[in-house]
Amino acid sequence: MDLPKLDFKRIETLIDLALSEDLAEAGDTTSLSVIPSDITAKAVLIAKEDLVCCGLKVAEMVFKTLDINAEFKPLVKDGDFCTKGTFLAEIRGNAQALLTAERTALNFIQRLCGISTISKKYAEAAADSVTTMLDTRKTTPGWRNLEKYAVACGGSTNHRVGLYDMVMIKDNHRELAGLEGEKGITRSVERARAMYPNLEVEVEADTLEEVAEAAEAGADYIMLDNMTNEQMTEAIKIVNGRAKLEASGGITLERIPSIAKIGVDFISVGALTHSVKASDISLDITLD
C-alpha cells in the first residue's frame, strides 16, 4: 500500500494547538489535583466497533508530547481492518500525562479511523471495475495531509493535494472565461498549458457540449459534474479515450457500483472527508 508521507512538522503544530486549547494556563486541573505525580500507568487503545486503523503515529506523538519517556507499542498497523474489541496499542508512562493526553489522542485517531473506514467502503464498492475512488479538497482546514493519508489507508486514492499541483478549471473559472466570448474552455486550457506546461489540466463539465470542447482542447481529465449515468455513458463515447473521465457530484455509496460499470476512470467523493463519523475508540488505564 503506497501511503502519502506524513507532514510531521504540521502534525506537531496541530497537536500543540489541540493541547493548548485543552490546557490553557492552568493545565489539567483534575489530573493534577487527583493523581499523584509519581504514578506510572499502562493504557490501551481499544476499538469499540469494526474499523480501519489509522493515526497510530499521531496518537504516539500526543502522548510523547506530554511524557517524552512514554512507551508506545502499536499492536496493529495503519491500514489494518480491526474488528470490535481489537487492542490497537499499549502505552506506558506517567499517569498524569496519560490522562491529560487521552482526549486529544482520541480526537485525532477516532477521526482518522473514521475516514479510513468509510474510504474502505467506497473503494470496495468499485472494486470489481476499472474505476478508482478519489478524495477531494473538502478537508478540515490544517488537516489535509492527515485526512488524505487516512483516505489512502482505507484503500481509496488521493486527488490533487491543493491548488498548486494541478490545474482544475471549474465552473466559476469557466464562467469568467466565458465573459471574453465563446470557446472559454478552449482558451482556458491553452492559457494553463502556456503558464504551467508541466502540470496536468482538468476541466469540469456540466454538459455534453462542454465535454466535447474540453476533449477537443486537449484536457488531461474531464470531470463529469452531476451527470446521470446515461449522460456519462454518452460522454465516454464523445471523448473516445482522449482524456480520463471523473464522475463527481451527487455521488452516494449506493450509486458507486452502477457508475463504475459505465467505465469512467475515476469517481471523486467529498464525503470521504467532509462528513465522516468518528470511529468509536476508548482508552482504558490501569496501574502498571
Buried (B, 14 or more C-beta within 10 A) or exposed (E): EEBBEBBEEBBEEBBEEBBEEBBEEEEBEEBEEEBEEEEBBBBBBBBEBBBBBBBBBBBBBBBBBBBEEBBBEBBBEBBBBBEEEBBBBBBBBBBBBBBBBBBBBBBBBBBBBBBBBBBBBBBBBBEEBEBBBBBBBBBBEEBBBBBBBBBBBBBBBBBBBEEEEBBBBEEEBBEEBBEEEEBBBBBBBBBBBEEEEEBBBBBBBBEBEBBBBBBBBBBBBBBBBEBEBEBBBBBBEBBEEBBBBBBBBEBEEEBBBEBBBBEBBBBBBBBBBBEBEBBBBEBEBEEE
